[in-house]
Amino acid sequence: MTANVIKEEIDQCYAAGMNDYISKPFDPDLLLSKIAALVLK
């Protein structure tokens, strides 16, 4: 989770090996759905 929402920051997150990305402020339902998707993989 990060407060940065610029495209370069998102690309750096994925390049570092992160599986997904969410920025602040976030929707709690979106966060839970992302967590569920990763757990159920």
N, CA, C and O atoms as a MOPAC input file, in Angstrom:
PM7 MOZYME 1SCF
protein

 N      0.85000 1    -1.15600 1     0.00000 1
 C      0.00000 1     0.00000 1     0.00000 1
 C      0.90400 1     1.22800 1     0.00000 1
 O      1.91200 1     1.28500 1     0.70400 1
 N      0.52100 1     2.18500 1    -0.79300 1
 C      1.31000 1     3.39900 1    -0.89100 1
 C      0.40200 1     4.59600 1    -1.14100 1
 O     -0.72700 1     4.44600 1    -1.60700 1
 N      0.90100 1     5.76300 1    -0.83100 1
 C      0.15900 1     6.98800 1    -1.11800 1
 C      0.50300 1     7.51500 1    -2.50800 1
 O     -0.16500 1     8.41400 1    -3.01800 1
 N      1.54100 1     6.95700 1    -3.11700 1
 C      1.94900 1     7.39200 1    -4.45600 1
 C      1.08500 1     6.72000 1    -5.50600 1
 O      0.87500 1     5.50800 1    -5.46000 1
 N      0.58300 1     7.49800 1    -6.44800 1
 C     -0.28000 1     6.93200 1    -7.48000 1
 C      0.22900 1     7.22700 1    -8.89000 1
 O     -0.51100 1     7.07700 1    -9.86200 1
 N      1.47700 1     7.64300 1    -9.00100 1
 C      2.00500 1     7.90800 1   -10.33500 1
 C      2.41400 1     6.59500 1   -10.99800 1
 O      2.81600 1     5.64600 1   -10.32500 1
 N      2.30800 1     6.55400 1   -12.31100 1
 C      2.55500 1     5.33700 1   -13.08200 1
 C      3.93600 1     4.76000 1   -12.80400 1
 O      4.07600 1     3.54100 1   -12.70900 1
 N      4.94300 1     5.58600 1   -12.67400 1
 C      6.30100 1     5.10700 1   -12.43700 1
 C      6.39400 1     4.36200 1   -11.10200 1
 O      7.10000 1     3.35800 1   -10.99500 1
 N      5.69100 1     4.84900 1   -10.10100 1
 C      5.69900 1     4.19700 1    -8.78400 1
 C      5.02600 1     2.82900 1    -8.85700 1
 O      5.50200 1     1.85900 1    -8.26800 1
 N      3.92700 1     2.76500 1    -9.58000 1
 C      3.22900 1     1.48500 1    -9.75500 1
 C      4.14000 1     0.50300 1   -10.46700 1
 O      4.24100 1    -0.65300 1   -10.05600 1
 N      4.80600 1     0.94400 1   -11.52900 1
 C      5.72500 1     0.07500 1   -12.26500 1
 C      6.87000 1    -0.41500 1   -11.38000 1
 O      7.28400 1    -1.57000 1   -11.48400 1
 N      7.37800 1     0.45200 1   -10.51500 1
 C      8.45400 1     0.06400 1    -9.60500 1
 C      7.97800 1    -0.99500 1    -8.61200 1
 O      8.73300 1    -1.90400 1    -8.26800 1
 N      6.75600 1    -0.88300 1    -8.16100 1
 C      6.20700 1    -1.88200 1    -7.23400 1
 C      6.16600 1    -3.25500 1    -7.88800 1
 O      6.59700 1    -4.24400 1    -7.29600 1
 N      5.65000 1    -3.31400 1    -9.10200 1
 C      5.57800 1    -4.59600 1    -9.80700 1
 C      6.97700 1    -5.11700 1   -10.14300 1
 O      7.22600 1    -6.32000 1   -10.05800 1
 N      7.88300 1    -4.23000 1   -10.52000 1
 C      9.25500 1    -4.63700 1   -10.83900 1
 C      9.96700 1    -5.19200 1    -9.60800 1
 O     10.85500 1    -6.03500 1    -9.73200 1
 N      9.58400 1    -4.72800 1    -8.42800 1
 C     10.19900 1    -5.20300 1    -7.18500 1
 C      9.63600 1    -6.55400 1    -6.75800 1
 O     10.11100 1    -7.14600 1    -5.78900 1
 N      8.62300 1    -7.04700 1    -7.47900 1
 C      8.07600 1    -8.36800 1    -7.18400 1
 C      6.74600 1    -8.37100 1    -6.46400 1
 O      6.27800 1    -9.42500 1    -6.03100 1
 N      6.13200 1    -7.21600 1    -6.32900 1
 C      4.82200 1    -7.18200 1    -5.67900 1
 C      3.77700 1    -7.83500 1    -6.57900 1
 O      3.87600 1    -7.78100 1    -7.80400 1
 N      2.78300 1    -8.44700 1    -5.96000 1
 C      1.73000 1    -9.14300 1    -6.71000 1
 C      0.57700 1    -8.23800 1    -7.10900 1
 O     -0.13600 1    -8.52500 1    -8.07100 1
 N      0.39200 1    -7.15900 1    -6.38500 1
 C     -0.71200 1    -6.24900 1    -6.67500 1
 C     -0.38400 1    -4.88800 1    -6.08200 1
 O      0.66500 1    -4.70500 1    -5.46500 1
 N     -1.27500 1    -3.95300 1    -6.27100 1
 C     -1.02000 1    -2.56600 1    -5.88500 1
 C     -2.33200 1    -1.92400 1    -5.47200 1
 O     -3.35700 1    -2.11100 1    -6.12800 1
 N     -2.29700 1    -1.17100 1    -4.38900 1
 C     -3.46100 1    -0.38600 1    -3.97900 1
 C     -2.93500 1     0.90500 1    -3.37100 1
 O     -1.94500 1     0.89400 1    -2.64000 1
 N     -3.58400 1     1.99700 1    -3.66800 1
 C     -3.11400 1     3.29000 1    -3.16700 1
 C     -4.08200 1     3.82900 1    -2.11400 1
 O     -5.24900 1     3.44200 1    -2.06100 1
 N     -3.57300 1     4.71900 1    -1.29000 1
 C     -4.38100 1     5.36400 1    -0.26300 1
 C     -4.96100 1     6.65200 1    -0.82600 1
 O     -4.29800 1     7.28000 1    -1.65100 1
 N     -6.11800 1     7.07600 1    -0.44700 1
 C     -7.05900 1     6.33400 1     0.39200 1
 C     -7.67000 1     5.19000 1    -0.40700 1
 O     -7.86900 1     5.30700 1    -1.61600 1
 N     -7.96200 1     4.10400 1     0.25900 1
 C     -8.47200 1     2.93100 1    -0.43900 1
 C     -9.86600 1     2.57900 1     0.04600 1
 O    -10.28800 1     2.95600 1     1.13900 1
 N    -10.55600 1     1.85000 1    -0.79500 1
 C    -11.87800 1     1.32300 1    -0.46900 1
 C    -11.65700 1    -0.01200 1     0.25300 1
 O    -11.03500 1    -0.91000 1    -0.31400 1
 N    -12.14400 1    -0.16500 1     1.47400 1
 C    -11.92600 1    -1.41000 1     2.21600 1
 C    -12.39600 1    -2.65600 1     1.46100 1
 O    -11.76900 1    -3.71000 1     1.56000 1
 N    -13.48200 1    -2.54400 1     0.71800 1
 C    -13.96200 1    -3.69200 1    -0.05800 1
 C    -12.97200 1    -4.07300 1    -1.15100 1
 O    -12.77400 1    -5.25600 1    -1.42500 1
 N    -12.35400 1    -3.08100 1    -1.77100 1
 C    -11.34800 1    -3.35400 1    -2.79400 1
 C    -10.13500 1    -4.03900 1    -2.17500 1
 O     -9.60400 1    -4.99200 1    -2.74500 1
 N     -9.69500 1    -3.56400 1    -1.02000 1
 C     -8.56400 1    -4.17500 1    -0.33300 1
 C     -8.86300 1    -5.63500 1     0.00300 1
 O     -8.03700 1    -6.51300 1    -0.24700 1
 N    -10.02900 1    -5.89100 1     0.56200 1
 C    -10.39400 1    -7.26400 1     0.91100 1
 C    -10.49200 1    -8.15800 1    -0.30900 1
 O    -10.10400 1    -9.32500 1    -0.25000 1
 N    -11.00100 1    -7.63800 1    -1.40900 1
 C    -11.10400 1    -8.46100 1    -2.61800 1
 C     -9.72200 1    -8.76900 1    -3.18800 1
 O     -9.50200 1    -9.86200 1    -3.71000 1
 N     -8.79900 1    -7.83000 1    -3.09800 1
 C     -7.43000 1    -8.07900 1    -3.56100 1
 C     -6.73800 1    -9.12300 1    -2.68300 1
 O     -6.03300 1    -9.99700 1    -3.18700 1
 N     -6.94300 1    -9.02700 1    -1.37400 1
 C     -6.35400 1   -10.00700 1    -0.45000 1
 C     -6.93400 1   -11.39200 1    -0.73300 1
 O     -6.19400 1   -12.37300 1    -0.81300 1
 N     -8.23900 1   -11.47100 1    -0.88200 1
 C     -8.89700 1   -12.75500 1    -1.15200 1
 C     -8.39100 1   -13.36800 1    -2.44800 1
 O     -8.15300 1   -14.57300 1    -2.51600 1
 N     -8.22600 1   -12.54500 1    -3.47400 1
 C     -7.74700 1   -13.05100 1    -4.76300 1
 C     -6.34600 1   -13.63400 1    -4.63500 1
 O     -6.03900 1   -14.65400 1    -5.25200 1
 N     -5.50600 1   -13.00200 1    -3.84700 1
 C     -4.14000 1   -13.49600 1    -3.67100 1
 C     -4.08900 1   -14.75000 1    -2.80400 1
 O     -3.28200 1   -15.64700 1    -3.05100 1
 N     -4.93700 1   -14.81300 1    -1.80400 1
 C     -4.97100 1   -15.98500 1    -0.90100 1
 C     -5.53600 1   -17.20700 1    -1.62100 1
 O     -5.08000 1   -18.33000 1    -1.40600 1
 N     -6.51500 1   -16.98300 1    -2.46000 1
 C     -7.17400 1   -18.07800 1    -3.14300 1
 C     -6.48500 1   -18.52000 1    -4.42700 1
 O     -6.97600 1   -19.41500 1    -5.11500 1
 N     -5.36800 1   -17.91100 1    -4.75200 1
 C     -4.62400 1   -18.27400 1    -5.96900 1
 C     -4.13500 1   -19.67900 1    -5.91100 1
 O     -3.49100 1   -20.14800 1    -6.85000 1

